[in-house]
């Protein structure tokens, strides 16, 4: 009997409703029911149980996951809560299946964000300990000095978050523009790093997530190619261990 039980957050993830992290938030907010009863965190779902979110029944997983790469415009919010934000990413993309973003990109920022209905892949990509790369192009409000580049690369202590950013790769492109490759995703990380050094971000665009590169116009999206997904799967295959499979793609992505 116990073999047929599934943790509620995993059930919602495998059903393609949301990530496990988002499922935990929904459960904690009392928006999820099992057989019309609000469950405790950690409750397991048995075969035949009826799971609902906000009164909507969530059935067990169908097959064939969706993996999309979107060039998010400035002004779109990376949330699945369509009740709160009218400029949310779900309404914007208007995809015929329920999907959700993998991670976030600030409302004032643009560029690459992945969306899927595969909840299990989300944490593997987002887990900072796995050192998965994300690359950005940033413009600031005054000339970039070598000191700025070096201090950004060495890591900066962000007081609001009570932690220092990891060392990263920063390269000056021109007088006001630089590229930065991060392996973590702290809230408003690049903007806060720049603010600490008395620079203000003017534009911020994400151009790469791991082996996936931005190659569609603003507001457009495409499905991942089979080769992209194959490489992505290899990169996250051992994500519970701190493995660095980056050598397979850094030669290509840093060219």
C-alpha positions as CSV (number, residue, x, y, z in Angstrom):
1,X,0.0,0.0,0.0
2,X,2.8,2.4,1.0
3,X,4.3,2.0,-2.5
4,X,1.3,3.7,-4.0
5,X,1.7,6.8,-1.8
6,X,3.1,10.0,-3.2
7,X,4.0,13.1,-1.3
8,X,1.6,15.9,-2.1
9,X,4.1,18.3,-3.5
10,X,5.6,15.6,-5.7
11,X,2.1,14.7,-6.9
12,X,1.4,18.3,-8.0
13,X,4.8,18.5,-9.6
14,X,4.4,15.3,-11.6
15,X,0.9,16.4,-12.6
16,X,2.5,19.3,-14.3
17,X,0.7,21.9,-12.1
18,X,3.7,23.6,-10.6
19,X,7.2,23.0,-9.2
20,X,7.6,21.3,-5.8
21,X,8.7,24.6,-4.3
22,X,5.6,26.3,-5.5
23,X,3.5,23.3,-4.4
24,X,4.8,23.7,-0.8
25,X,3.7,27.4,-0.9
26,X,0.2,26.4,-2.1
27,X,-0.1,23.7,0.6
28,X,1.1,26.1,3.3
29,X,-1.4,28.7,2.2
30,X,-4.2,26.2,2.5
31,X,-5.1,26.3,-1.2
32,X,-4.7,22.6,-1.7
33,X,-7.2,19.9,-0.6
34,X,-7.2,16.1,-0.6
35,X,-10.7,14.7,-0.7
36,X,-11.9,18.2,0.2
37,X,-9.8,18.3,3.3
38,X,-6.9,20.8,3.8
39,X,-3.9,18.6,4.4
40,X,-0.8,19.2,6.5
41,X,2.6,19.7,4.9
42,X,4.1,16.3,4.0
43,X,0.8,14.5,3.5
44,X,0.9,11.7,1.0
45,X,-1.6,11.1,-1.8
46,X,-3.0,7.6,-2.3
47,X,-4.5,6.1,-5.5
48,X,-8.1,7.3,-5.8
49,X,-7.6,10.5,-3.7
50,X,-9.0,13.6,-5.3
51,X,-6.5,16.5,-5.2
52,X,-7.7,20.1,-5.9
53,X,-6.0,23.5,-6.0
54,X,-8.4,26.4,-5.4
55,X,-11.2,24.0,-6.1
56,X,-9.8,22.8,-9.4
57,X,-9.2,19.1,-9.6
58,X,-5.6,18.1,-10.5
59,X,-5.4,14.7,-12.1
60,X,-2.3,12.5,-12.2
61,X,0.3,13.0,-14.9
62,X,-0.2,12.7,-18.5
63,X,2.8,12.0,-20.8
64,X,4.9,14.2,-23.1
65,X,6.4,17.2,-21.2
66,X,6.7,20.6,-22.7
67,X,10.0,22.6,-22.6
68,X,10.0,26.1,-24.0
69,X,12.6,28.9,-24.3
70,X,11.0,32.4,-24.1
71,X,12.5,35.8,-24.7
72,X,10.7,37.6,-21.9
73,X,10.0,41.3,-22.5
74,X,10.5,44.0,-19.9
75,X,7.3,44.4,-17.8
76,X,6.2,40.7,-17.7
77,X,6.2,39.2,-14.2
78,X,7.4,35.6,-13.7
79,X,4.5,34.3,-11.6
80,X,1.9,31.6,-12.2
81,X,-0.6,33.4,-9.9
82,X,-2.8,35.0,-12.6
83,X,-5.1,36.3,-9.9
84,X,-2.5,38.8,-8.7
85,X,-0.5,40.0,-11.6
86,X,-2.2,41.0,-14.8
87,X,1.1,41.2,-16.6
88,X,2.0,37.6,-15.6
89,X,4.1,35.3,-17.8
90,X,1.3,32.7,-18.1
91,X,-1.2,35.0,-19.6
92,X,1.5,36.6,-21.8
93,X,2.6,33.3,-23.4
94,X,-1.0,31.9,-23.5
95,X,0.2,28.4,-24.1
96,X,-2.5,25.8,-24.6
97,X,-1.2,23.6,-21.8
98,X,-0.5,24.5,-18.2
99,X,3.1,25.4,-17.9
100,X,5.2,27.4,-15.4
101,X,8.6,29.2,-15.5
102,X,11.8,27.6,-14.2
103,X,13.1,30.3,-11.9
104,X,12.5,34.0,-12.3
105,X,13.6,37.0,-14.2
106,X,12.9,40.5,-12.7
107,X,10.0,42.5,-14.1
108,X,12.4,45.3,-15.4
109,X,14.7,42.6,-17.0
110,X,14.3,40.7,-20.3
111,X,15.7,37.7,-22.0
112,X,15.8,33.9,-21.7
113,X,13.5,32.1,-19.4
114,X,12.6,28.4,-19.6
115,X,9.0,27.2,-19.1
116,X,7.8,23.6,-18.6
117,X,5.1,21.3,-17.2
118,X,7.8,19.0,-15.8
119,X,8.0,19.9,-12.1
120,X,10.9,17.5,-11.3
121,X,13.3,19.3,-13.6
122,X,12.9,22.7,-11.9
123,X,14.8,22.1,-8.7
124,X,17.6,20.3,-10.5
125,X,18.2,23.4,-12.7
126,X,17.7,25.9,-9.9
127,X,19.7,24.2,-7.1
128,X,22.6,26.7,-6.7
129,X,25.0,24.0,-5.3
130,X,25.2,22.5,-8.8
131,X,26.8,25.5,-10.3
132,X,24.7,25.7,-13.4
133,X,25.6,28.8,-15.4
134,X,23.4,31.7,-16.4
135,X,24.8,34.5,-18.6
136,X,23.6,38.1,-18.8
137,X,24.4,41.3,-20.7
138,X,24.1,44.4,-18.5
139,X,24.3,48.2,-19.2
140,X,24.9,50.6,-16.3
141,X,24.7,54.3,-15.9
142,X,28.3,55.3,-15.8
143,X,31.7,54.1,-17.3
144,X,32.8,50.7,-16.2
145,X,36.2,50.6,-14.4
146,X,38.5,47.7,-14.0
147,X,38.0,47.9,-10.3
148,X,34.2,47.5,-10.9
149,X,34.9,44.4,-13.0
150,X,37.2,42.8,-10.5
151,X,35.0,43.5,-7.5
152,X,31.9,42.1,-9.2
153,X,33.9,39.0,-10.2
154,X,35.3,38.4,-6.7
155,X,31.9,38.5,-5.0
156,X,30.0,41.1,-3.1
157,X,28.3,40.9,0.3
158,X,24.6,41.8,0.0
159,X,23.4,43.1,3.3
160,X,19.7,42.5,2.6
161,X,20.4,38.8,1.9
162,X,23.1,38.4,4.6
163,X,25.4,36.6,2.2
164,X,28.3,37.1,-0.2
165,X,27.8,36.3,-3.9
166,X,29.9,33.6,-5.4
167,X,32.8,34.4,-7.6
168,X,31.7,34.8,-11.2
169,X,33.0,35.7,-14.6
170,X,32.7,39.4,-15.6
171,X,33.9,40.9,-18.9
172,X,33.7,44.5,-20.0
173,X,32.1,44.8,-23.5
174,X,32.2,48.6,-23.9
175,X,32.2,51.7,-21.8
176,X,28.8,51.0,-20.2
177,X,28.2,47.3,-20.9
178,X,29.5,44.1,-19.4
179,X,28.7,40.4,-19.5
180,X,28.4,38.3,-16.3
181,X,28.1,34.6,-15.8
182,X,26.5,33.5,-12.5
183,X,26.2,30.1,-10.9
184,X,23.6,31.3,-8.3
185,X,20.3,33.1,-8.5
186,X,19.8,35.4,-5.5
187,X,16.9,37.8,-5.6
188,X,17.9,40.8,-7.8
189,X,21.5,39.7,-7.5
190,X,23.1,41.7,-10.3
191,X,21.2,44.8,-9.5
192,X,22.1,44.6,-5.9
193,X,25.8,43.9,-6.7
194,X,25.9,47.0,-9.0
195,X,24.1,49.2,-6.4
196,X,26.7,48.2,-3.8
197,X,29.4,49.7,-6.1
198,X,27.3,52.8,-6.8
199,X,26.2,51.8,-10.3
200,X,22.6,51.6,-11.5
201,X,21.5,49.0,-14.0
202,X,19.9,50.5,-17.1
203,X,19.2,47.3,-19.0
204,X,19.6,43.6,-18.1
205,X,19.2,40.7,-20.5
206,X,19.7,37.0,-19.8
207,X,21.2,35.4,-22.9
208,X,22.0,31.9,-21.7
209,X,20.9,29.3,-19.2
210,X,23.4,26.4,-19.1
211,X,23.5,25.1,-22.7
212,X,20.4,26.9,-23.9
213,X,21.1,30.2,-25.7
214,X,18.7,33.1,-26.5
215,X,18.0,33.1,-30.2
216,X,14.4,34.3,-30.6
217,X,13.0,37.8,-30.8
218,X,11.6,39.6,-27.7
219,X,8.2,38.1,-26.8
220,X,8.7,35.0,-28.9
221,X,9.3,31.4,-27.8
222,X,10.3,28.1,-29.2
223,X,10.5,24.5,-28.0
224,X,13.9,23.1,-27.0
225,X,15.5,21.0,-29.7
226,X,16.1,17.3,-29.0
227,X,19.9,18.0,-28.9
228,X,19.5,20.8,-26.4
229,X,17.3,18.7,-24.1
230,X,19.7,15.8,-24.4
231,X,22.6,18.0,-23.2
232,X,20.5,19.6,-20.5
233,X,19.5,16.2,-19.2
234,X,23.1,15.2,-19.0
235,X,24.0,18.4,-17.2
236,X,21.4,17.9,-14.5
237,X,21.5,14.1,-14.3
238,X,23.6,14.0,-11.1
239,X,22.2,17.2,-9.7
240,X,21.7,15.8,-6.2
241,X,25.5,15.5,-6.1
242,X,27.7,18.5,-6.6
243,X,29.0,17.5,-10.0
244,X,30.4,19.9,-12.5
245,X,29.6,18.7,-16.0
246,X,30.2,22.2,-17.4
247,X,33.2,21.1,-19.4
248,X,30.8,19.6,-22.0
249,X,29.4,23.0,-22.9
250,X,31.6,25.9,-21.7
251,X,33.9,25.6,-24.6
252,X,31.0,26.3,-26.9
253,X,29.0,28.8,-24.7
254,X,32.0,31.0,-23.9
255,X,33.2,31.4,-27.4
